[in-house]
């Protein structure tokens, strides 16, 4: 397996940089997401919609961070971390 073709370290680095910048602009993620001041899932959905509309991949970086914040500070009533089966879309390259 060629890990560079399966995972993007650059994506992670760019997301980390955005989190650092946001800390100084908006304050602590723990405060904002942990106390429910920011709706991580709603924000994630907005980012995906903007990506679909514009094709700007920076929205995917933001969506990734919102997914991470929901993971770290879940706002769902009963979040779980159990095993689950994920359906994968079949993509034709032809």
C-alpha positions, 0 to 999 in steps of 0.5 A: 500500500502506498500510504501517500495515495491513501491519506493526506498529511497536507490535509491534516497540516492545513486543518491544524493551521486553521485551528491555530488561527481560529483559536486567536480569532474566536477563542478556545474550541473547548469553550465554543463547542464544549458549551454548545455556542457553535453547532459543529454539525450544522457548520459542517453541513454548511461547509459541504454545501458551499464546497458543492456550490463553489468547488473551493476545497478550503471548505473541506478543510473547515468541514473536517475541523467541524467533524473533529470538534463534534467528535471531541465535544459531541452535541448529540444526546447519546453519542456512541463510538461502537463499531458500525458498518459504513456503506461505500459508494462504488465509483466508476473510473470509466 
